[in-house]
Amino acid sequence: MPRYFFHVFNGDGFTPDEEGIDLEDQASAQRMALDSIRSMISEEARKGVLDLDGYIDIVDGGAQSLRKIPFPEAFVLRLPGPRSD
C-alpha cells in the first residue's frame, strides 16, 4: 500500500506530517484529508473561530505533491438569507 503524507498550511503556519499513513489509493487519501480538515475546523469552531484560510497538501512517499485541498472544499456553507418574517 502506498504511504501518503498530509502537510497542513493554515493560520498557525506549516505543520509537516512526518509519519504519513498507508492507504489504498489517492481517493482514500483525499477522503482522509477532507475528514482531517473538518476535524481541525470543528475544534476551532468550539473556540469561536472559523478560519478557512488554509489547505492540506497530500504528498506521496516520493515527496511529490499530489493534490492541495483548500479548507473550504471540505464544507457546504449555507449562510442565512433574507427572511420573510
Backbone as XML, in Angstrom:
<?xml version="1.0"?>
<chain id="A" units="angstrom">
  <residue number="1" name="MET">
    <atom name="N" x="0.840" y="-1.184" z="0.000"/>
    <atom name="CA" x="0.000" y="0.000" z="0.000"/>
    <atom name="C" x="0.880" y="1.241" z="0.000"/>
  </residue>
  <residue number="2" name="PRO">
    <atom name="N" x="0.487" y="2.243" z="-0.772"/>
    <atom name="CA" x="1.279" y="3.481" z="-0.790"/>
    <atom name="C" x="1.107" y="4.285" z="0.494"/>
  </residue>
  <residue number="3" name="ARG">
    <atom name="N" x="2.134" y="5.036" z="0.823"/>
    <atom name="CA" x="2.114" y="5.908" z="2.008"/>
    <atom name="C" x="1.847" y="7.334" z="1.546"/>
  </residue>
  <residue number="4" name="TYR">
    <atom name="N" x="0.955" y="8.004" z="2.281"/>
    <atom name="CA" x="0.600" y="9.395" z="1.990"/>
    <atom name="C" x="0.892" y="10.250" z="3.214"/>
  </residue>
  <residue number="5" name="PHE">
    <atom name="N" x="1.288" y="11.487" z="2.946"/>
    <atom name="CA" x="1.580" y="12.468" z="3.989"/>
    <atom name="C" x="0.631" y="13.644" z="3.803"/>
  </residue>
  <residue number="6" name="PHE">
    <atom name="N" x="0.209" y="14.236" z="4.921"/>
    <atom name="CA" x="-0.781" y="15.306" z="4.897"/>
    <atom name="C" x="-0.204" y="16.544" z="5.575"/>
  </residue>
  <residue number="7" name="HIS">
    <atom name="N" x="0.437" y="17.399" z="4.800"/>
    <atom name="CA" x="1.045" y="18.619" z="5.334"/>
    <atom name="C" x="-0.020" y="19.712" z="5.423"/>
  </residue>
  <residue number="8" name="VAL">
    <atom name="N" x="-0.079" y="20.371" z="6.571"/>
    <atom name="CA" x="-1.108" y="21.375" z="6.827"/>
    <atom name="C" x="-0.503" y="22.774" z="6.739"/>
  </residue>
  <residue number="9" name="PHE">
    <atom name="N" x="-1.153" y="23.621" z="5.986"/>
    <atom name="CA" x="-0.804" y="25.042" z="5.872"/>
    <atom name="C" x="-2.034" y="25.830" z="6.316"/>
  </residue>
  <residue number="10" name="ASN">
    <atom name="N" x="-1.880" y="26.628" z="7.403"/>
    <atom name="CA" x="-3.006" y="27.433" z="7.879"/>
    <atom name="C" x="-2.505" y="28.648" z="8.643"/>
  </residue>
  <residue number="11" name="GLY">
    <atom name="N" x="-3.397" y="29.281" z="9.387"/>
    <atom name="CA" x="-3.033" y="30.479" z="10.139"/>
    <atom name="C" x="-1.951" y="30.246" z="11.173"/>
  </residue>
  <residue number="12" name="ASP">
    <atom name="N" x="-1.745" y="29.006" z="11.573"/>
    <atom name="CA" x="-0.681" y="28.681" z="12.526"/>
    <atom name="C" x="0.646" y="28.433" z="11.829"/>
  </residue>
  <residue number="13" name="GLY">
    <atom name="N" x="0.659" y="28.478" z="10.499"/>
    <atom name="CA" x="1.882" y="28.242" z="9.743"/>
    <atom name="C" x="1.849" y="26.903" z="9.031"/>
  </residue>
  <residue number="14" name="PHE">
    <atom name="N" x="2.989" y="26.236" z="9.012"/>
    <atom name="CA" x="3.153" y="24.968" z="8.315"/>
    <atom name="C" x="3.374" y="23.856" z="9.337"/>
  </residue>
  <residue number="15" name="THR">
    <atom name="N" x="2.566" y="22.805" z="9.253"/>
    <atom name="CA" x="2.729" y="21.639" z="10.116"/>
    <atom name="C" x="2.980" y="20.428" z="9.235"/>
  </residue>
  <residue number="16" name="PRO">
    <atom name="N" x="4.218" y="19.951" z="9.202"/>
    <atom name="CA" x="4.511" y="18.797" z="8.346"/>
    <atom name="C" x="4.013" y="17.497" z="8.978"/>
  </residue>
  <residue number="17" name="ASP">
    <atom name="N" x="3.599" y="16.592" z="8.129"/>
    <atom name="CA" x="3.247" y="15.240" z="8.562"/>
    <atom name="C" x="4.488" y="14.392" z="8.346"/>
  </residue>
  <residue number="18" name="GLU">
    <atom name="N" x="5.149" y="14.040" z="9.410"/>
    <atom name="CA" x="6.412" y="13.312" z="9.291"/>
    <atom name="C" x="6.230" y="11.799" z="9.308"/>
  </residue>
  <residue number="19" name="GLU">
    <atom name="N" x="5.043" y="11.322" z="9.684"/>
    <atom name="CA" x="4.808" y="9.886" z="9.755"/>
    <atom name="C" x="4.088" y="9.348" z="8.533"/>
  </residue>
  <residue number="20" name="GLY">
    <atom name="N" x="3.050" y="10.043" z="8.097"/>
    <atom name="CA" x="2.244" y="9.559" z="6.986"/>
    <atom name="C" x="1.395" y="8.374" z="7.397"/>
  </residue>
  <residue number="21" name="ILE">
    <atom name="N" x="0.644" y="7.873" z="6.427"/>
    <atom name="CA" x="-0.224" y="6.720" z="6.679"/>
    <atom name="C" x="-0.370" y="5.938" z="5.384"/>
  </residue>
  <residue number="22" name="ASP">
    <atom name="N" x="-0.424" y="4.623" z="5.503"/>
    <atom name="CA" x="-0.625" y="3.762" z="4.344"/>
    <atom name="C" x="-2.112" y="3.703" z="4.022"/>
  </residue>
  <residue number="23" name="LEU">
    <atom name="N" x="-2.434" y="4.011" z="2.785"/>
    <atom name="CA" x="-3.825" y="3.976" z="2.319"/>
    <atom name="C" x="-3.881" y="3.277" z="0.968"/>
  </residue>
  <residue number="24" name="GLU">
    <atom name="N" x="-5.067" y="2.815" z="0.607"/>
    <atom name="CA" x="-5.216" y="2.047" z="-0.627"/>
    <atom name="C" x="-4.900" y="2.846" z="-1.885"/>
  </residue>
  <residue number="25" name="ASP">
    <atom name="N" x="-5.377" y="4.089" z="-1.922"/>
    <atom name="CA" x="-5.210" y="4.865" z="-3.158"/>
    <atom name="C" x="-5.364" y="6.352" z="-2.869"/>
  </residue>
  <residue number="26" name="GLN">
    <atom name="N" x="-5.218" y="7.139" z="-3.926"/>
    <atom name="CA" x="-5.282" y="8.591" z="-3.771"/>
    <atom name="C" x="-6.684" y="9.048" z="-3.371"/>
  </residue>
  <residue number="27" name="ALA">
    <atom name="N" x="-7.710" y="8.361" z="-3.822"/>
    <atom name="CA" x="-9.079" y="8.719" z="-3.424"/>
    <atom name="C" x="-9.248" y="8.569" z="-1.911"/>
  </residue>
  <residue number="28" name="SER">
    <atom name="N" x="-8.662" y="7.524" z="-1.341"/>
    <atom name="CA" x="-8.713" y="7.332" z="0.115"/>
    <atom name="C" x="-7.959" y="8.453" z="0.823"/>
  </residue>
  <residue number="29" name="ALA">
    <atom name="N" x="-6.849" y="8.877" z="0.248"/>
    <atom name="CA" x="-6.069" y="9.974" z="0.826"/>
    <atom name="C" x="-6.866" y="11.273" z="0.793"/>
  </residue>
  <residue number="30" name="GLN">
    <atom name="N" x="-7.595" y="11.516" z="-0.280"/>
    <atom name="CA" x="-8.408" y="12.730" z="-0.370"/>
    <atom name="C" x="-9.523" y="12.715" z="0.667"/>
  </residue>
  <residue number="31" name="ARG">
    <atom name="N" x="-10.153" y="11.561" z="0.857"/>
    <atom name="CA" x="-11.201" y="11.461" z="1.882"/>
    <atom name="C" x="-10.619" y="11.715" z="3.271"/>
  </residue>
  <residue number="32" name="MET">
    <atom name="N" x="-9.434" y="11.192" z="3.523"/>
    <atom name="CA" x="-8.800" y="11.405" z="4.832"/>
    <atom name="C" x="-8.463" y="12.885" z="5.028"/>
  </residue>
  <residue number="33" name="ALA">
    <atom name="N" x="-7.994" y="13.551" z="3.987"/>
    <atom name="CA" x="-7.676" y="14.975" z="4.086"/>
    <atom name="C" x="-8.933" y="15.784" z="4.399"/>
  </residue>
  <residue number="34" name="LEU">
    <atom name="N" x="-10.040" y="15.470" z="3.738"/>
    <atom name="CA" x="-11.294" y="16.180" z="3.998"/>
    <atom name="C" x="-11.749" y="15.954" z="5.439"/>
  </residue>
  <residue number="35" name="ASP">
    <atom name="N" x="-11.661" y="14.721" z="5.919"/>
    <atom name="CA" x="-12.021" y="14.429" z="7.315"/>
    <atom name="C" x="-11.120" y="15.185" z="8.285"/>
  </residue>
  <residue number="36" name="SER">
    <atom name="N" x="-9.833" y="15.272" z="7.963"/>
    <atom name="CA" x="-8.885" y="15.988" z="8.830"/>
    <atom name="C" x="-9.209" y="17.467" z="8.888"/>
  </residue>
  <residue number="37" name="ILE">
    <atom name="N" x="-9.532" y="18.043" z="7.747"/>
    <atom name="CA" x="-9.905" y="19.468" z="7.703"/>
    <atom name="C" x="-11.137" y="19.696" z="8.569"/>
  </residue>
  <residue number="38" name="ARG">
    <atom name="N" x="-12.144" y="18.854" z="8.415"/>
    <atom name="CA" x="-13.383" y="19.012" z="9.189"/>
    <atom name="C" x="-13.109" y="18.904" z="10.688"/>
  </residue>
  <residue number="39" name="SER">
    <atom name="N" x="-12.236" y="18.005" z="11.058"/>
    <atom name="CA" x="-11.894" y="17.849" z="12.474"/>
    <atom name="C" x="-11.178" y="19.079" z="13.016"/>
  </residue>
  <residue number="40" name="MET">
    <atom name="N" x="-10.196" y="19.593" z="12.263"/>
    <atom name="CA" x="-9.457" y="20.782" z="12.712"/>
    <atom name="C" x="-10.388" y="21.978" z="12.855"/>
  </residue>
  <residue number="41" name="ILE">
    <atom name="N" x="-11.244" y="22.179" z="11.865"/>
    <atom name="CA" x="-12.135" y="23.343" z="11.890"/>
    <atom name="C" x="-13.163" y="23.207" z="13.004"/>
  </residue>
  <residue number="42" name="SER">
    <atom name="N" x="-13.628" y="21.991" z="13.281"/>
    <atom name="CA" x="-14.607" y="21.833" z="14.361"/>
    <atom name="C" x="-13.992" y="22.196" z="15.713"/>
  </residue>
  <residue number="43" name="GLU">
    <atom name="N" x="-12.711" y="21.863" z="15.905"/>
    <atom name="CA" x="-12.028" y="22.243" z="17.144"/>
    <atom name="C" x="-11.934" y="23.770" z="17.255"/>
  </residue>
  <residue number="44" name="GLU">
    <atom name="N" x="-11.609" y="24.415" z="16.147"/>
    <atom name="CA" x="-11.523" y="25.885" z="16.161"/>
    <atom name="C" x="-12.896" y="26.505" z="16.396"/>
  </residue>
  <residue number="45" name="ALA">
    <atom name="N" x="-13.926" y="25.925" z="15.797"/>
    <atom name="CA" x="-15.277" y="26.476" z="15.935"/>
    <atom name="C" x="-15.721" y="26.452" z="17.388"/>
  </residue>
  <residue number="46" name="ARG">
    <atom name="N" x="-15.300" y="25.442" z="18.156"/>
    <atom name="CA" x="-15.634" y="25.376" z="19.576"/>
    <atom name="C" x="-15.024" y="26.531" z="20.353"/>
  </residue>
  <residue number="47" name="LYS">
    <atom name="N" x="-13.965" y="27.103" z="19.800"/>
    <atom name="CA" x="-13.315" y="28.255" z="20.430"/>
    <atom name="C" x="-13.841" y="29.571" z="19.856"/>
  </residue>
  <residue number="48" name="GLY">
    <atom name="N" x="-14.816" y="29.478" z="18.945"/>
    <atom name="CA" x="-15.410" y="30.667" z="18.363"/>
    <atom name="C" x="-14.684" y="31.191" z="17.142"/>
  </residue>
  <residue number="49" name="VAL">
    <atom name="N" x="-13.822" y="30.367" z="16.553"/>
    <atom name="CA" x="-13.044" y="30.786" z="15.391"/>
    <atom name="C" x="-13.424" y="29.913" z="14.205"/>
  </residue>
  <residue number="50" name="LEU">
    <atom name="N" x="-13.568" y="30.538" z="13.044"/>
    <atom name="CA" x="-13.832" y="29.802" z="11.818"/>
    <atom name="C" x="-12.905" y="30.350" z="10.747"/>
  </residue>
  <residue number="51" name="ASP">
    <atom name="N" x="-11.712" y="29.797" z="10.673"/>
    <atom name="CA" x="-10.679" y="30.251" z="9.744"/>
    <atom name="C" x="-10.503" y="29.206" z="8.644"/>
  </residue>
  <residue number="52" name="LEU">
    <atom name="N" x="-11.018" y="29.502" z="7.467"/>
    <atom name="CA" x="-10.943" y="28.571" z="6.343"/>
    <atom name="C" x="-9.798" y="28.899" z="5.395"/>
  </residue>
  <residue number="53" name="ASP">
    <atom name="N" x="-8.886" y="29.747" z="5.847"/>
    <atom name="CA" x="-7.752" y="30.147" z="5.014"/>
    <atom name="C" x="-6.596" y="29.184" z="5.241"/>
  </residue>
  <residue number="54" name="GLY">
    <atom name="N" x="-6.664" y="28.032" z="4.598"/>
    <atom name="CA" x="-5.615" y="27.039" z="4.720"/>
    <atom name="C" x="-5.854" y="25.909" z="3.746"/>
  </residue>
  <residue number="55" name="TYR">
    <atom name="N" x="-4.951" y="24.959" z="3.742"/>
    <atom name="CA" x="-5.109" y="23.788" z="2.879"/>
    <atom name="C" x="-4.243" y="22.649" z="3.395"/>
  </residue>
  <residue number="56" name="ILE">
    <atom name="N" x="-4.576" y="21.458" z="2.934"/>
    <atom name="CA" x="-3.745" y="20.282" z="3.184"/>
    <atom name="C" x="-3.118" y="19.876" z="1.864"/>
  </residue>
  <residue number="57" name="ASP">
    <atom name="N" x="-1.820" y="19.664" z="1.900"/>
    <atom name="CA" x="-1.078" y="19.199" z="0.731"/>
    <atom name="C" x="-0.868" y="17.693" z="0.894"/>
  </residue>
  <residue number="58" name="ILE">
    <atom name="N" x="-1.482" y="16.915" z="0.014"/>
    <atom name="CA" x="-1.307" y="15.458" z="0.043"/>
    <atom name="C" x="-0.057" y="15.140" z="-0.761"/>
  </residue>
  <residue number="59" name="VAL">
    <atom name="N" x="0.874" y="14.461" z="-0.101"/>
    <atom name="CA" x="2.185" y="14.171" z="-0.696"/>
    <atom name="C" x="2.406" y="12.660" z="-0.668"/>
  </residue>
  <residue number="60" name="ASP">
    <atom name="N" x="2.972" y="12.126" z="-1.734"/>
    <atom name="CA" x="3.232" y="10.686" z="-1.764"/>
    <atom name="C" x="4.574" y="10.363" z="-1.122"/>
  </residue>
  <residue number="61" name="GLY">
    <atom name="N" x="4.910" y="9.085" z="-1.061"/>
    <atom name="CA" x="6.141" y="8.639" z="-0.425"/>
    <atom name="C" x="7.402" y="9.146" z="-1.089"/>
  </residue>
  <residue number="62" name="GLY">
    <atom name="N" x="7.291" y="9.598" z="-2.336"/>
    <atom name="CA" x="8.435" y="10.161" z="-3.044"/>
    <atom name="C" x="8.524" y="11.666" z="-2.921"/>
  </residue>
  <residue number="63" name="ALA">
    <atom name="N" x="7.764" y="12.230" z="-1.989"/>
    <atom name="CA" x="7.736" y="13.676" z="-1.708"/>
    <atom name="C" x="7.139" y="14.497" z="-2.843"/>
  </residue>
  <residue number="64" name="GLN">
    <atom name="N" x="6.320" y="13.862" z="-3.689"/>
    <atom name="CA" x="5.644" y="14.587" z="-4.772"/>
    <atom name="C" x="4.253" y="15.011" z="-4.303"/>
  </residue>
  <residue number="65" name="SER">
    <atom name="N" x="3.966" y="16.309" z="-4.471"/>
    <atom name="CA" x="2.646" y="16.823" z="-4.119"/>
    <atom name="C" x="1.624" y="16.278" z="-5.118"/>
  </residue>
  <residue number="66" name="LEU">
    <atom name="N" x="0.577" y="15.645" z="-4.582"/>
    <atom name="CA" x="-0.448" y="15.051" z="-5.441"/>
    <atom name="C" x="-1.663" y="15.951" z="-5.586"/>
  </residue>
  <residue number="67" name="ARG">
    <atom name="N" x="-2.023" y="16.621" z="-4.497"/>
    <atom name="CA" x="-3.202" y="17.493" z="-4.539"/>
    <atom name="C" x="-3.223" y="18.373" z="-3.313"/>
  </residue>
  <residue number="68" name="LYS">
    <atom name="N" x="-3.551" y="19.624" z="-3.526"/>
    <atom name="CA" x="-3.763" y="20.559" z="-2.420"/>
    <atom name="C" x="-5.269" y="20.716" z="-2.256"/>
  </residue>
  <residue number="69" name="ILE">
    <atom name="N" x="-5.738" y="20.478" z="-1.043"/>
    <atom name="CA" x="-7.173" y="20.604" z="-0.780"/>
    <atom name="C" x="-7.402" y="21.817" z="0.114"/>
  </residue>
  <residue number="70" name="PRO">
    <atom name="N" x="-7.982" y="22.892" z="-0.446"/>
    <atom name="CA" x="-8.283" y="24.078" z="0.355"/>
    <atom name="C" x="-9.350" y="23.752" z="1.406"/>
  </residue>
  <residue number="71" name="PHE">
    <atom name="N" x="-9.233" y="24.338" z="2.570"/>
    <atom name="CA" x="-10.186" y="24.080" z="3.647"/>
    <atom name="C" x="-11.646" y="24.244" z="3.208"/>
  </residue>
  <residue number="72" name="PRO">
    <atom name="N" x="-12.000" y="25.317" z="2.463"/>
    <atom name="CA" x="-13.418" y="25.475" z="2.104"/>
    <atom name="C" x="-13.984" y="24.302" z="1.295"/>
  </residue>
  <residue number="73" name="GLU">
    <atom name="N" x="-13.126" y="23.544" z="0.630"/>
    <atom name="CA" x="-13.594" y="22.423" z="-0.167"/>
    <atom name="C" x="-14.185" y="21.304" z="0.691"/>
  </residue>
  <residue number="74" name="ALA">
    <atom name="N" x="-13.923" y="21.329" z="1.979"/>
    <atom name="CA" x="-14.409" y="20.287" z="2.890"/>
    <atom name="C" x="-15.821" y="20.569" z="3.407"/>
  </residue>
  <residue number="75" name="PHE">
    <atom name="N" x="-16.413" y="21.689" z="2.988"/>
    <atom name="CA" x="-17.697" y="22.093" z="3.550"/>
    <atom name="C" x="-18.676" y="22.569" z="2.493"/>
  </residue>
  <residue number="76" name="VAL">
    <atom name="N" x="-19.940" y="22.435" z="2.841"/>
    <atom name="CA" x="-21.012" y="23.128" z="2.131"/>
    <atom name="C" x="-21.410" y="24.246" z="3.071"/>
  </residue>
  <residue number="77" name="LEU">
    <atom name="N" x="-21.246" y="25.474" z="2.648"/>
    <atom name="CA" x="-21.510" y="26.632" z="3.506"/>
    <atom name="C" x="-22.871" y="27.223" z="3.156"/>
  </residue>
  <residue number="78" name="ARG">
    <atom name="N" x="-23.748" y="27.222" z="4.140"/>
    <atom name="CA" x="-25.073" y="27.818" z="3.963"/>
    <atom name="C" x="-25.169" y="29.024" z="4.882"/>
  </residue>
  <residue number="79" name="LEU">
    <atom name="N" x="-25.318" y="30.181" z="4.282"/>
    <atom name="CA" x="-25.444" y="31.413" z="5.058"/>
    <atom name="C" x="-26.918" y="31.799" z="5.113"/>
  </residue>
  <residue number="80" name="PRO">
    <atom name="N" x="-27.320" y="32.473" z="6.189"/>
    <atom name="CA" x="-28.724" y="32.877" z="6.266"/>
    <atom name="C" x="-29.058" y="33.887" z="5.172"/>
  </residue>
  <residue number="81" name="GLY">
    <atom name="N" x="-30.194" y="33.697" z="4.588"/>
    <atom name="CA" x="-30.675" y="34.634" z="3.579"/>
    <atom name="C" x="-31.733" y="35.531" z="4.187"/>
  </residue>
  <residue number="82" name="PRO">
    <atom name="N" x="-32.297" y="36.374" z="3.351"/>
    <atom name="CA" x="-33.365" y="37.257" z="3.859"/>
    <atom name="C" x="-34.565" y="36.431" z="4.318"/>
  </residue>
  <residue number="83" name="ARG">
    <atom name="N" x="-35.133" y="36.837" z="5.403"/>
    <atom name="CA" x="-36.311" y="36.148" z="5.934"/>
    <atom name="C" x="-37.564" y="36.955" z="5.633"/>
  </residue>
  <residue number="84" name="SER">
    <atom name="N" x="-38.617" y="36.237" z="5.477"/>
    <atom name="CA" x="-39.892" y="36.906" z="5.184"/>
    <atom name="C" x="-40.794" y="36.930" z="6.426"/>
  </residue>
  <residue number="85" name="ASP">
    <atom name="N" x="-40.175" y="37.062" z="7.613"/>
    <atom name="CA" x="-40.944" y="37.066" z="8.868"/>
    <atom name="C" x="-41.804" y="38.282" z="8.982"/>
  </residue>
</chain>
